[in-house]
Amino acid sequence: MTKRFIITGCGRSGTRYISHLLTNIGLECTHEKYFPHHVYGNYHIIKYYLAKLGLIKLKWKMPPYGEAAWEAAPFLQYLPSKTIVFHQIRHPLDYIKSRQRKGLVYLRIRKHFTNISFYADTIEGFFNLPLGKQVNYLAKFWIEWNKLVESNSKGFEYYRYKVEDLNENKIAFMLSKVNYEYDRDVLAYHVNIIDKNIHTQNKKKNENISFDMLESNVYNELHEIAKRYGYSI
């Protein structure tokens, strides 16, 4: 009776952590196994176009019951209608600091699914930009990607939560929504031993990054959506 579910949000928001935690509890949840590679990869893009035409639904054979992947956001509307959508968010400043040190610019997926103009098509090009431009780009991406999750989740059973708030009770709530029977002691054990920073890189974050670097229009939009999500910037 366990329901199919997807966990998505902006990158660097803990999808690896939550997939690892749920799988250890006993609810199998893959991480970036289905999205985007089996939908938008070089050999599977036909699935995406068939889904856009309404000829198929994007789904995986269960189990696993869930998939955690930030790149699932553009494809949510093509999932089976009874899929549960969990929108996992992270404070924008923490996201920006974490993403900036990796330096990727999401070139292919950005061109197709966001309206962000950015003139650095390589990692080196990204790092050669002034820090302020890097921060503005990443702030725009946080805004657009989270809005994309929201818009593509219309019609689904949808739940949004902050990764910072994940605790035993929050996980129990998620498990109840997908109809998964679990042992509370097992849940408590794994919540306590699994580090939320499971995917943190060894590179040191740039602590000079701040919202003061943002263009005024970017700051205003970020402030609006962050406040709605329960964050103070």
Summary of the structure (lengths in Angstrom):
residues: 233
radius of gyration: 17.9
end to end distance: 41.1
largest distance: 52.0
contacts: 706
relative contact order: 0.19
helix: 51%
strand: 9%
